[in-house]
Amino acid sequence: MEVIETIMKEHNISFEEVKQTMQKKRNSNGAFNDRIFLISVDEKDKEGE
């Protein structure tokens, strides 16, 4: 939390702004409530596309 507060002060960001951004990301990307984690990603070879 100490690091987060220092970053917020350095960039003049309020805790309310952080909370609003977190909520927007939760709404668009979901949250970790269900403990579902991304393990890996397969990426197609760009030359083979």
N, C-alpha and C positions, 0 to 999 in steps of 0.2 A: 504494500500500500504506500509505503514511503516513496518508492520509485514512481508510482503512478501520480502521487501528489506533486512530486518535483517536476514531472513532465507537464502536468496540467498548469503549474505556475509558470514554467518556462514558455509555454505556448499560449498563456492567458486563456485557458479553457476552464469553464466552471464544471462542477460536479453534475449539475443539471444537464449540461450539454453532453457529457459523457453518458449519462443515463438515457437521454433521448436517442443518441446514436446507437447504444446497445439495444434499445427496444426496436429501432428500425431494422437493425441487422437480424434480430430474433424473428421479426415478422417476415423478412425476406428469405433468410437462410436457415431458420430454425434455431434451436438451442441444444444444450447437452442434457436436458432433463431425462431423456430416455436412455442415456448412456450408450448411444450408437456412435461409433467412431469410424472414420475413414481409415482403412488399413493400407490400401494401395490404390494406384491409378494406372491403368494401361493406356499408353499413348501410341497412336498409330505413327508409323514411320512417315515423315513428311514427304520423302521421295517416292513412297509407294502409294500415295493417295491418287 
